[in-house]
Amino acid sequence: MSLYPLDSFADGEHLGTCPTEAGLSGDGTWTSPVFPAAPFDWAVASWNGAGDLIEVSVRVQADGAWSPWFSFGRWSSTGDRASVEGQAHEPFGRLATDTLMLKRPAAAYQYRVSLRGATLRRLWLAAAMAADRAEAEADAYTPAWGVDLPVPGRSQMVYPNGGNVWCSPTALTMVMAYYGHEESVPDAAVPGVYDCVYNGHGNWPFNTAYASTRGFTAYVDRFSGFADLERRVAEGHPVIASVAYSKEWLPNAPISNTQGHLLVVRGFTTDGDVVVNDPAAAADDAVRLVYERQLFKRAWLDRGGVVYMVYR
């Protein structure tokens, strides 16, 4: 993973230096250095910024050739936010709303940032996560076992007008509230993270970009095992995790099956099972649940291990 530009950061294999101390500002386009990487077959870009239009694109190098640029959306902190449809480029792959899925492994990538608009235009973090879906899992980090962070509980289901699809903004508001920023779920969902092309609220980088407008450092990442997750929790950081499952995979989950759902990992039991705030629960006081470690692994890690990191 690369994080760029930044002054200092603890995460990521590649750390760049900031073009200016304040980040990027004004109209224009900036292109990152080339980041060599272990062979990867999917990627996600994310960013923190403000302005009428921020567009982050990624291109990859496979078998010595560069792909066209794939756009991760035209995002605004002041107006509409829209992903870009129809991005399939042979022989490289396609971008499905927020995820670049490659047909063959790539060995390097770049990202490009465009800033446009009449009001303040500024970018203070750009991030790209490139991963191999077959990465090996690291050992457990047991100091997290027994840690349960006091993340406030919020249910998406208490909102009759669309709440059943508000898992991502609901999870986001829980984590922001943990750090002291209170915001209602409807405010985050409708004007905050809604993607008018995808027609939904679960676009990963749109959620982390919105959190950045509320004073957070936020980006999309992919963990290769429980140890990555456990270290963040042990450091006091809850993690928003993307899961997909059928009922037999996660039998005590509040919904029977899902092709994509976001929840908050807040801790671990003393035996290593996963303590979550699952926004699909029927009420705020019912969202705290414990999922068996191996079953949660199947729903989260075996389905990609994607997370949002959001913190101050």
N, C-alpha and C positions, 0 to 999 in steps of 0.2 A: 504494500500500500504506500502511496505517496501523499504527503500533505504539503501544500505549497500555495501561496506564500504564508509565512509565519515568522514570528520572532523566536519562539521556543515551543517545543511540543514533545511529549513523552512517547508518542505512539509512532508507528510507521517504519517501514524498512528504509524509505528514502525521505530525507529531510532536506528541503531547499532553503535558500535564504530569501528574504523578502525583497522585492525590487525597490520598494520604498518602505520606510519605517511604518507608515500608515497603511500599507497594502496598495492595491490598485485603485485608482480613482479617475473620474472623467470618462469621456467617450473614447472608444478605441477597442482594439483587439490585442490580446497578449497570448503568446504560445509558450508552453512550458518547455524545459529541456526534455530530451528523450530519456525515459526511464527503462533500462533493461530490467527484465523480471524472469523469474522461473516460469517455465511454460504454463500458460493460463488459458482457460476456455470461456471465462465470462468476466465481466467488469461492470462496475457502477461508479459514476461520478457524483460528487456532492459539493456544496459550496456554502459559504456564509457571506452574506452581503446585503446591500440595500440599493434600490434604484428602480427605475421604470422598466428596464429590461436587462436581465443577466442571462446569458446563454453559455452553457459549458458543453463543449463537444470533446469527444475522444476519438483518436484513431489508433490502430494497432498495426504491428509489423509481424507478419507470418510468412515463413519461407522466404525471407529477404525482401518481401514486397509490402508496401504500406497500403492500408485500406483507405477508402474515403473517410471523411469526418462523420461521426455519428453524434447527433445532437441529443442531449439529455433534457431538452425542453427549453421553452422561453418563459422565464420566471420573472415575476415582478413582486416587489414588496409593497407596491401601491395599487396594483390592479389585477387583471386576469393572469392566470398561470396556465400554461398549456404545454403538454407533451407534444411530440412530433410523430405523426403516423407515417407508415410506408417506408420505413428505413430498413431495407434488406439489400445488402450489397454482396453479390457473388464475387469470389468464392469464400468470402470472409464470414458472413453471418448476418444477424439482424438485431435491431434494438427493439425490445418489447416494452414500451412505456418507460421503464426505469432500469432495465437490465440488458446489457449487451451480451448476447449469447453467440459464441463463435463455433463455426463448423470444424475448425482445426486449431491446434494450439498456436498461440502467439508468444513472442519472446520479448517484446518491447511495446511501449505505448507513450503517447503524448496527449496532453489535453490543451484545449484552446478556450479562452474566455473572451466574450464580447460584452461590453458595457455600453448601453445606449439610454437616451432619455433626457428630459428637460429638468428633472429634479435630481437630488443628490445621487451620485453613482459611485459606489465604493464596494470593493471586494476585499475581505480580510482573510479568507481561507478558501482554498480549492483543494479537493481531495479526490483521488481515484483509487479504487479498490479493484485489484486484478487477482483472480483466484483460480485454482484448479479444483473442480468439483470432487476430485478424488484424493484430496490432501489427507495425510494421516493425522490422527488425533493425538495430542500430547497427554501426559499423565495428569491426574487430578491435582489441584492445588488445595490441599486439605485445610489450610488456615481459614478458608471461607466457610467451612462446615460449622454450623452453629450460629452464623451471622444472619440476622434478619433485619434489613433496613426498614425504618418506619415510613414507607411510602404511602401517602394517603390513597384510600380506595375510591375509585370512581367507576360506575357502570355506564356503558354505552346504551344499555337497554332501557334506561329510564327516560330516554328521549323518543317520543313516538314518531316524530317526523324525520326518519333517516338514521336514527341511532343504531340500528342493526348493522350499518356499514361504517360506523365511526370508530372502529377499533384503534386505528392508528392515531388520530388526534386525541382520543380518550387516553391512550397510553402516554402520549406526549404530555398532556396536561397533568397527569399523575406525577411524572418525573419532574416537570417544572415546579409543581407544588412542593415536592420534596426539597427542592433547593430554595423555596421561599417565594416563587412567582405564582400567584393565583390567577387563573384564567378559566373561564367557563368552557365546557366542551363545545357547545354550539359556536362560540366565537372562534375557537381554533379550527373547527371543522369546515364551516361554510366560507367565511371570508379568508380564512388562514391558509388551509392546505389544499383546497379543492382544485382539481385538475379538470379544466373544462373540456378537454379532448378525451381523456380517459373516462371522464364523467364519474369520478370517484375521489376518495379522500386518502387513498393508500399509496400514492406515489412516494416512494422512499425519500429521494432527495428533496422533494418539495416539503416534506415534513421537517427534515433537518434544517433546510434553509429558513423555514418559518421560525423555528426555535432560535436561530441566530438573530432574528430581528427582535427577540425578547431578551437579548443579552447573554445567550448561551453559545458555547462552542459546541457544534453538532455536526455529525457526519455519519455516513453509512459505512459499515465495515463488515467483514466476514471473519468469523472465528473458526479456527481449525479444531477446537476441542473445548471441553469443559474447563480446562485450566485457564484459558483466556477469559472466560466468563467469570470464573471464581476469583481471579485476581482483581477484576474490576469491582466486584462486590466486596471483597476484603478491603479494598481501598476506600469504600464508602460510596461507590457509584452504582446505582441501579442501572440495568441495561434493558432496552426495548428489543425484544426478540421476535423474529418472524417464524411462524410455525404453520404446518399444514398436516392434517391427520384425518383418519377415520375413527369412528367411535371405539373400535376395538384397540386402536393404538393408544388412546388417552381416555379410558372409560369414565373417569370422574370429571371430564371437561364439561362446561355448561352448554356447549353446542355439540351436536353429534358428529359433524364432519365439516371440514373447511379446506378449500384450495389455497387459502392464504389468510392469516390472522396475526395480529400484533398484540403482544402482552408484555408486561413488565416483570423481569426477573429481579426479585428483591432480596433473595437470600437462599440459604441451604440449611437443611436440617442437620443434626449431628451425624446422621448416616449418609449425608450427601444427596438426599432427594432435593428437588428444586421447589423453592417457595416463590410463588408468583402472585401478582395482581392481574387477574384475567378480566378484562373489561366486558367480556360476554356474559358474566354473571348477572343475575336478575336485579341486584340492588348493590348500592355502594358498600354495604357492610358484608357482602357475600363474595367480594372479588378475591380475597386472599385465599389461595388454594395451594395444596402441596401435590406436585406431580412426581411420580416415581421416576428416578433418575434415568433408567434405561428406556422407559416409555417416552420421556421428554426428549431424550437423545434421538429417538426415531422421528419424532415430530419436528424437532428443530435442527439438530446437527446433520442428520441424514438427509434433510431437505434443503441444505445449503448453508446453515449456520449464520445467516444474515442478521445483523443487529443495527440499531441506532445507538450511537454514543452521544449523550446530551448531558453537559455539565458546565459548571462555572469554575 
